[in-house]
Amino acid sequence: MVKVLLVVVGIGLIFWLNRIRKRGVFKRYKGVERSVTGIHGFEIQTMLSSATPLECLRHDGLRFGESFRLKVSPPLPHNQQCQCQVVSLSYTSTEVFDGALRNNSERATAIGSLSYKEAHLLKEMLKTLHSDLPPDFEEYCQQFELDDLPPDLREKMTGLVREKFVRLQAPASKPSSPSEKVYQG
């Protein structure tokens, strides 16, 4: 009698498990597929030199387009000396998460190719020189972390910034135009 009872309970258990399996309780779901999103846009790049205008330095590295906050480019060219170029950008979401937007590439400058970090330092030196022209160039250079650079690169960068410093000082040292005569009818 016990054997018959065990057989009936076993058959009932198999029948019950089969009904649960058909409902999908034991079903394994495949992993969620990653969707790849594209990021498309443009970047303004300028040649870093002593002749680069301030407007170009301010807009250097500016990104715009469908995937960026700024949708439209600022009006280019800024002036007759504008050296800006608009470069097309295209990234996938996996490249962004892997660090592609950190700009580990090299930049072309008047003193040769520089890494992104070195080019950023040079751009900041040239840009801040415009806002407040210091009386002493050596004192100005001390506010930047130039000790981390190799000596030959440091000399090239300071030479380029010194050219800009001299160029910005030149108009101030020229004699002013003669004062206008006031008409005393």
C-alpha positions as CSV (number, residue, x, y, z in Angstrom):
1,M,0.0,0.0,0.0
2,V,2.9,2.4,0.8
3,K,4.4,1.6,-2.6
4,V,1.2,2.5,-4.4
5,L,0.9,5.7,-2.3
6,L,4.5,6.7,-3.2
7,V,3.9,6.0,-6.9
8,V,0.7,8.2,-6.8
9,V,2.5,11.0,-5.0
10,G,5.5,10.8,-7.4
11,I,3.2,10.9,-10.5
12,G,1.3,13.9,-9.0
13,L,4.6,15.6,-8.3
14,I,5.8,15.1,-11.9
15,F,2.4,16.3,-13.2
16,W,2.6,19.4,-11.0
17,L,6.2,20.3,-11.9
18,N,5.3,19.8,-15.6
19,R,2.5,22.4,-15.3
20,I,4.8,24.9,-13.6
21,R,7.4,24.4,-16.2
22,K,4.9,25.1,-19.0
23,R,4.0,28.4,-17.3
24,G,7.6,29.6,-17.6
25,V,8.6,29.5,-13.9
26,F,11.9,27.7,-14.7
27,K,12.5,29.6,-17.9
28,R,15.9,31.2,-18.2
29,Y,16.0,34.6,-19.8
30,K,18.8,35.8,-22.0
31,G,20.8,38.7,-20.7
32,V,19.7,42.2,-21.7
33,E,21.4,43.3,-24.9
34,R,23.3,46.5,-24.7
35,S,22.2,49.1,-27.1
36,V,24.9,51.2,-28.7
37,T,24.1,54.8,-28.9
38,G,26.0,57.1,-31.2
39,I,27.3,60.6,-30.3
40,H,27.8,62.8,-33.2
41,G,28.9,66.4,-33.3
42,F,31.6,68.9,-34.1
43,E,34.6,70.5,-32.2
44,I,36.3,73.8,-32.8
45,Q,40.1,73.4,-32.9
46,T,42.7,76.1,-33.4
47,M,46.4,76.2,-33.9
48,L,48.1,77.2,-30.7
49,S,50.7,79.9,-31.5
50,S,51.7,83.4,-30.5
51,A,49.5,84.9,-33.2
52,T,46.3,83.1,-32.1
53,P,43.6,85.6,-31.3
54,L,41.8,85.5,-27.9
55,E,38.4,84.6,-29.5
56,C,40.0,81.5,-31.0
57,L,41.6,80.5,-27.7
58,R,38.3,80.8,-25.9
59,H,36.4,78.6,-28.4
60,D,39.2,76.0,-28.8
61,G,37.8,72.6,-27.8
62,L,34.2,73.8,-27.9
63,R,31.9,70.9,-28.9
64,F,28.5,71.4,-30.4
65,G,25.9,69.4,-32.4
66,E,22.9,67.1,-31.9
67,S,24.4,65.2,-29.0
68,F,25.8,68.2,-27.1
69,R,24.3,71.0,-25.0
70,L,25.3,73.6,-27.6
71,K,23.5,72.8,-30.8
72,V,24.9,75.6,-33.1
73,S,28.4,76.8,-33.6
74,P,29.4,80.3,-32.7
75,P,29.8,82.5,-35.8
76,L,33.1,81.8,-37.6
77,P,35.6,83.2,-38.5
78,H,36.0,85.4,-35.5
79,N,38.1,88.0,-37.4
80,Q,40.7,88.2,-40.2
81,Q,43.3,86.3,-38.1
82,C,41.0,83.5,-37.1
83,Q,42.7,80.1,-37.3
84,C,39.7,77.9,-36.2
85,Q,38.7,74.7,-37.9
86,V,35.6,72.7,-37.3
87,V,36.3,69.0,-36.9
88,S,33.7,66.3,-37.0
89,L,33.3,64.0,-33.9
90,S,31.7,60.6,-33.8
91,Y,31.7,58.3,-30.7
92,T,29.7,55.3,-29.6
93,S,28.4,54.9,-26.1
94,T,31.0,52.2,-25.3
95,E,33.8,54.5,-26.4
96,V,32.5,57.3,-24.1
97,F,32.4,54.9,-21.1
98,D,35.9,53.7,-22.0
99,G,37.2,57.3,-21.9
100,A,37.3,58.4,-25.5
101,L,36.1,61.9,-24.7
102,R,39.0,62.6,-22.5
103,N,41.1,63.6,-25.5
104,N,44.2,61.4,-25.1
105,S,45.2,62.4,-28.6
106,E,48.0,64.8,-29.6
107,R,47.5,68.4,-30.7
108,A,49.4,70.3,-33.4
109,T,50.9,73.6,-32.2
110,A,53.4,76.1,-33.4
111,I,56.1,74.3,-31.4
112,G,55.2,70.8,-32.6
113,S,52.8,68.1,-31.5
114,L,51.9,68.1,-27.8
115,S,49.8,65.8,-25.6
116,Y,46.4,67.0,-24.6
117,K,47.6,67.9,-21.1
118,E,50.5,69.9,-22.4
119,A,48.4,71.6,-25.1
120,H,45.8,72.5,-22.5
121,L,48.5,74.1,-20.3
122,L,49.8,76.1,-23.3
123,K,46.3,77.3,-24.2
124,E,45.7,78.4,-20.6
125,M,49.0,80.3,-20.5
126,L,48.1,82.1,-23.8
127,K,44.5,82.8,-22.7
128,T,45.2,84.2,-19.3
129,L,47.9,86.4,-20.7
130,H,45.2,88.4,-22.5
131,S,43.1,89.1,-19.5
132,D,45.7,90.6,-17.3
133,L,49.0,91.5,-18.8
134,P,51.6,91.2,-16.0
135,P,54.5,93.6,-15.7
136,D,57.1,90.8,-15.3
137,F,57.0,87.7,-17.6
138,E,59.0,85.5,-15.2
139,E,56.5,86.2,-12.4
140,Y,53.7,85.3,-14.8
141,C,55.3,82.0,-15.6
142,Q,55.6,81.0,-12.0
143,Q,51.9,80.7,-11.5
144,F,51.8,77.6,-13.9
145,E,53.1,74.1,-13.2
146,L,56.0,74.1,-15.6
147,D,58.4,72.1,-13.5
148,D,56.7,68.8,-14.5
149,L,57.5,69.4,-18.2
150,P,60.8,68.3,-19.8
151,P,63.3,71.2,-20.0
152,D,63.3,71.5,-23.8
153,L,59.5,71.6,-24.0
154,R,59.4,74.1,-21.1
155,E,61.8,76.4,-23.1
156,K,59.7,76.1,-26.3
157,M,56.5,76.8,-24.4
158,T,57.9,79.8,-22.5
159,G,59.4,81.1,-25.7
160,L,56.1,80.9,-27.5
161,V,54.3,82.6,-24.6
162,R,57.1,85.3,-24.4
163,E,56.4,86.1,-28.1
164,K,52.8,86.6,-27.3
165,F,53.7,88.7,-24.2
166,V,56.0,91.0,-26.3
167,R,53.3,91.2,-29.0
168,L,50.7,92.3,-26.4
169,Q,53.1,94.8,-24.8
170,A,54.0,96.4,-28.2
171,P,50.8,98.4,-28.8
172,A,50.9,99.8,-25.2
173,S,54.4,101.1,-25.7
174,K,53.6,103.0,-28.9
175,P,53.1,106.7,-28.5
176,S,49.4,107.6,-28.5
177,S,47.9,109.7,-31.3
178,P,48.0,113.4,-30.8
179,S,45.1,114.8,-28.9
180,E,42.2,116.2,-30.8
181,K,41.8,119.9,-30.8
182,V,38.6,121.1,-29.3
183,Y,36.8,123.6,-31.5
184,Q,36.2,126.8,-29.6
185,G,34.0,128.6,-32.1
